[in-house]
Amino acid sequence: MQSTPQFFTITNARFFCGTVALLNSLRITGHEGELVVLDTGLDEAQRQRLAPHTTLVRPGADRAGNPTMFKAFPSMLKPRGTIVIIDSDMLVTGSLARMFEAAEEGRICLYGDPTQRVRWFAEWEGLFSLSIAPRRQPYLNAGFVVFSTLRWPNLLERWWEVCWRIPDDSTRTYGAAYEDPLCLGDQDALNALLMSEIPGGAVLEAPQLEAPIFEQLTHVQVVDEERLACTHRGVSTVLLHEAGTPKVWEREACMRVRGAYVRLAPRALLADDLPLRLEPSELPPWMRGGRGGRALARGFSLTTTVVLPIIRMLPSGLRPSSEGVARLLAGARKRSRRLIESRSG
């Protein structure tokens, strides 16, 4: 009989709010598995708050530098059974039972990466010392990976090993271009393995509509805020992926405020029934809920999803200059900061 799946994520001080939202979303949606958190830079107060609800681990001193190398860190812990590697900027919004069943049957479950569907490099064979040349198949997102270590006992170790063949200065963390075959770090490493040493039939690419990311979040409809239930173009979601930067819980992110993640944030971060509850003052006003917070979120969302796209579509003679758009954004940010300051504390 399979044990309860374990969840593994990576965080630091900047991603603390996202990690709390992830933890709470797992519990709201009925997932009781242990959440193991790789701490790559939490402050002491954040550690103390997470410790009663998660298992905190630290990377070795020799491997503490580059966060794009860490996805396979469960290799250090030798987990047995079904595991979920999940980014700390995700909300779980539905049951993962179907994924768990597929993993127990031997499938490796991921979602696609809509920005990198055809990413592939022949050079991966030599760079990663692959046993066979990589074949062309859809490139997948390593932000959410589900598989059984009983079915794939060497995958974590092999992934961990090939990650550490990547020089730091070849990754985006250190400014590498997307054209660099190692730019995406552990995600490139995993895809190289999935395209070579893992049989193609073992990989299950789940429907992208279930896990909206980037601009797709603007098309998500919240069905039941209490349960975090959403649909995306008529399909029930399993995840919301708040990818990109700055993160919507960061105070400079007003021009990225949009979609269901922001709307669900008060439920996932502030509700009284949560395992770990934040205080409203720890969040920017657009994530605090209430009439004022919702209105502010709608206003920023309108600017992000309607006003700026319309500006970009205007004929060149009518379009504001880049300097004018920059002033518009700067003014919005300034007003946001004033509002934050007026409501802080």
Sequence and secondary structure as in RCSB ss.txt:
>XXXX:A:sequence
MQSTPQFFTITNARFFCGTVALLNSLRITGHEGELVVLDTGLDEAQRQRLAPHTTLVRPGADRAGNPTMFKAFPS
MLKPRGTIVIIDSDMLVTGSLARMFEAAEEGRICLYGDPTQRVRWFAEWEGLFSLSIAPRRQPYLNAGFVVFSTL
RWPNLLERWWEVCWRIPDDSTRTYGAAYEDPLCLGDQDALNALLMSEIPGGAVLEAPQLEAPIFEQLTHVQVVDE
ERLACTHRGVSTVLLHEAGTPKVWEREACMRVRGAYVRLAPRALLADDLPLRLEPSELPPWMRGGRGGRALARGF
SLTTTVVLPIIRMLPSGLRPSSEGVARLLAGARKRSRRLIESRSG
>XXXX:A:secstr
     EEEEEE GGGHHHHHHHHHHHHHTT  S EEEEESS  HHHHHHHTTTSEEE   GGG S GGG TTGGG
GT   SEEEEE TTEEE S  HHHHHHHHTT EEEEE TT TT   TTHHHHTT SS       EEEEEEEEETT
TSTTHHHHHHHHHTTS GGGSGGGT  TTSTTTTTHHHHHHHHHTTTS GGGEEEE GGGS BGGGGGGEEEEET
TTTEEEETTEE SEEE  SSS TTSTT GGG  SHHHHHHHHHHT TTSSS   GGGS GGGS HHHHHHHHHHH
HHIIIIIHHHHHHS TTTS  HHHHHHHHHHHHHHHHHHHHHH  
